Amino acid sequence: MGKEFAISFQTATEILQGAYAAQCGEARLGALHRIIDSTLVIPANEKVIEAAAKLYAEARAAGHALQDKAHTADRWIAASAFAYDLPLVSTDKIFVDAPGLKLLTV
């Protein structure tokens, strides 16, 4: 698309979790690590932590499911975008109508 992009630390974690759970070989794991290492990964820093807390409170006030404990990982992903005023690109329905989140679907 000709645009730069970043992923959340949580997204990087989920990519690697899937690879380890699928018992991918060293070659596949190495390739995934190289891709992640060459991608801007938004860390769990103070700005993202603050955004996650605000997003939780706003989702709770709005009655949005992103407040649920089951969606903690999703909230970290959303907070990574929210903290830097970036659009979140996802097809996951949990992000639809999340308070303050700019969602782009593909």
C-alpha positions as CSV (number, residue, x, y, z in Angstrom):
1,M,0.0,0.0,0.0
2,G,3.0,2.3,0.1
3,K,2.6,3.1,3.7
4,E,4.8,2.5,6.7
5,F,3.3,0.5,9.5
6,A,4.0,-0.6,13.0
7,I,2.8,-3.5,15.1
8,S,2.0,-3.7,18.8
9,F,4.3,-5.7,21.2
10,Q,1.2,-7.8,21.7
11,T,0.9,-8.6,18.0
12,A,4.6,-9.6,17.9
13,T,3.9,-11.8,20.9
14,E,0.9,-13.5,19.3
15,I,2.8,-14.2,16.1
16,L,5.6,-16.0,18.1
17,Q,3.1,-17.7,20.4
18,G,1.4,-19.2,17.3
19,A,4.7,-20.3,15.8
20,Y,5.8,-22.0,19.1
21,A,2.4,-23.6,19.6
22,A,2.5,-25.0,16.0
23,Q,6.0,-26.3,16.8
24,C,7.5,-24.4,13.8
25,G,11.1,-25.3,13.0
26,E,14.1,-23.2,13.5
27,A,14.1,-21.9,9.9
28,R,10.5,-20.7,10.2
29,L,11.1,-19.1,13.7
30,G,14.2,-17.4,12.3
31,A,12.2,-16.0,9.4
32,L,9.5,-14.7,11.8
33,H,12.1,-13.1,14.1
34,R,13.8,-11.4,11.1
35,I,10.4,-10.0,10.0
36,I,9.6,-8.8,13.5
37,D,13.1,-7.3,13.9
38,S,12.7,-5.4,10.7
39,T,9.3,-4.0,11.7
40,L,8.6,-1.1,14.0
41,V,7.2,-2.7,17.2
42,I,5.4,-0.3,19.6
43,P,6.6,-1.2,23.1
44,A,4.5,-1.4,26.3
45,N,5.8,2.0,27.4
46,E,4.2,4.6,29.7
47,K,2.3,6.2,26.8
48,V,0.7,2.8,25.8
49,I,0.0,1.9,29.4
50,E,-1.8,5.2,30.0
51,A,-3.7,4.7,26.7
52,A,-4.7,1.1,27.8
53,A,-6.1,2.4,31.1
54,K,-8.1,5.2,29.4
55,L,-9.3,2.8,26.7
56,Y,-10.5,0.4,29.3
57,A,-12.4,3.1,31.2
58,E,-13.9,4.5,28.0
59,A,-14.9,1.0,26.8
60,R,-16.5,0.3,30.2
61,A,-18.4,3.5,30.2
62,A,-19.7,2.8,26.7
63,G,-20.5,-0.8,27.5
64,H,-18.1,-2.0,24.8
65,A,-16.8,-5.5,25.0
66,L,-13.2,-4.4,24.7
67,Q,-13.5,-3.8,28.5
68,D,-13.8,-7.5,29.2
69,K,-10.9,-9.4,30.7
70,A,-11.1,-11.9,27.8
71,H,-10.1,-9.0,25.5
72,T,-7.0,-7.8,27.5
73,A,-4.7,-8.7,24.6
74,D,-6.9,-6.9,22.1
75,R,-7.0,-3.9,24.4
76,W,-3.1,-3.8,24.4
77,I,-3.2,-3.9,20.6
78,A,-5.8,-1.1,20.4
79,A,-3.9,1.0,23.0
80,S,-0.7,0.8,21.0
81,A,-2.5,2.5,18.1
82,F,-4.6,4.8,20.4
83,A,-1.5,6.0,22.2
84,Y,0.1,7.3,19.0
85,D,-3.1,8.4,17.3
86,L,-2.6,5.8,14.6
87,P,-5.3,3.9,12.8
88,L,-5.6,0.2,13.7
89,V,-5.8,-2.1,10.7
90,S,-7.8,-5.2,11.6
91,T,-10.7,-7.4,10.6
92,D,-11.4,-8.4,14.2
93,K,-14.9,-7.3,15.1
94,I,-14.0,-6.6,18.7
95,F,-12.5,-3.2,17.5
96,V,-15.7,-2.0,15.8
97,D,-17.0,1.1,17.6
98,A,-14.3,1.0,20.2
99,P,-14.2,4.5,21.9
100,G,-11.7,6.8,20.3
101,L,-10.1,4.2,18.0
102,K,-9.6,4.8,14.3
103,L,-10.2,1.5,12.7
104,L,-9.3,0.6,9.1
105,T,-10.6,-2.7,7.8
106,V,-9.1,-4.5,4.8
